[in-house]
């Protein structure tokens, strides 16, 4: 399976997916740290991919997503955005319902 296929599969299999540097508990950059903290504050489980462990994804995802930076938050197959957008949505109370709705759909689909 090539890298783009793997990315598509990850996005399809996870209603809430964060591509980031490091992990939510041990982020490797400030932007990934802020993004994962905002997501964790929403109180729902989410998947993540550490792009530092996956250099092929790190190289290919910006082209596929047409988004140059990390982290990248994907909800229900759609790119939501990076750290600035995630933080803005969180502060305005828009991220929480989006994440909760995706998490509910995830549990009803299983």
Secondary structure, DSSP 4 states (H G I P E B T S, - for coil): --HHHHHHHHHHH-SEEEEESB-SSSBSSHHHHHHHHHHHHTT---EEEETTT-HHHHHHHHHHHT--SS-EEEETTEEEE-HHHHHHHHHTTHHHHHHHHHHHHHHHH-
